[in-house]
Amino acid sequence: MQTILGSGGTIADNLVISLQKYTNKIRLVSRNPKVVVGREERVSADLISAEQVSNAVKGSEVVYLTAGLQYDTKVWQEKWPLIMQNVINACKKYDARLVFFDNVYMYGKVSGPMTEETPFNPCSRKGEVRAKIATMLLNEVAQGSLTALIARAADFYGPGTNNSFLNMMVFENLKKGKSAQLMISKNLKHSFTYTPDAGKATALLGNTLSAYNQTWHLPCDMNVLTGQQIVEIAAKELKVKAKITVLPRIMIQMAGLFNPIIRESIEMLYQYDSEYFFDSGKFDNVFAFSKVPYSVGIRNSIVL
């Protein structure tokens, strides 16, 4: 049995599809789990409940933690450490291997490429939370009490990835005949992880014993593009003009006074005022994996 804690999101759905290659026993766990391919077992559970997490993990060989929480710092500070501890305890209890799907917030602002060796140096409150929970897992691995790996991704984009700013602010705006909106600059390069590739690579890592007790950057196209180049590719696919509105920091900060979601994003603007390079060379050197290039990924994202 391979169990996904936090099913229902884009990454989890892509993971379900990719896991078909490795197992026909998949358990989906969330408050209201919904099947993806039609054969999954469903378990309703709240991940902040130790008992419910334990029951959901029981009988699992591999557990994937792909949960996403409300984008609210206080929620993250309160719930993420509790969820991670519950999952660690359950995996230890039932001798299950743990795959934690992570982001890059704990690195903070990095000069040069981000690699698996980049030290944790968070410069945001959300980054501090991500550093804390990643360290909880890594300490258990170092002590030999847990077999686990971290699968880390850059910012997302892809088909049906509705919470991606590329999908929302670029692709959807261009579809509606509006200007694509970019934050801070249109001339800086920024890496993105294609969500179907993320699901496929996470399934591969989870089913490769030699991959455990390590951190992995999930594969992404290393031909990193600027915001303007991404808009131009998308506009060409849609046969519209590549119109761009660059949102300056002060405008975003003012909008945050009235919109709580924007307000929660302000501390992350450091990711857009300098170049953002996500290096997946370690994965590329170990696995024969056909990555989707940006040109194809953008086309696929626009079609749906």
Sequence and secondary structure as in RCSB ss.txt:
>XXXX:A:sequence
MQTILGSGGTIADNLVISLQKYTNKIRLVSRNPKVVVGREERVSADLISAEQVSNAVKGSEVVYLTAGLQYDTKV
WQEKWPLIMQNVINACKKYDARLVFFDNVYMYGKVSGPMTEETPFNPCSRKGEVRAKIATMLLNEVAQGSLTALI
ARAADFYGPGTNNSFLNMMVFENLKKGKSAQLMISKNLKHSFTYTPDAGKATALLGNTLSAYNQTWHLPCDMNVL
TGQQIVEIAAKELKVKAKITVLPRIMIQMAGLFNPIIRESIEMLYQYDSEYFFDSGKFDNVFAFSKVPYSVGIRN
SIVL
>XXXX:A:secstr
 EEEESTTSHHHHHHHHHHTTT S EEEEESS   SSS  EEEE  TT HHHHHHHHTT SEEEE     S HHH
HHHHHHHHHHHHHHHHHHHT EEEEEE SGGG S SSEE TT      SHHHHHHHHHHHHHHHHHHTTS  EEE
EE  EEE TT TT HIIIIIIHHHHTT  EEEES SSSBB EEEHHHHHHHHHHHHT GGG SSEEE    SS  
BHHHHHHHHHHHHTS   EEEE HHHHHHHHTT HHHHHHGGGGGGTSS BEE  HHHHHHS      HHHHHHH
HHH 
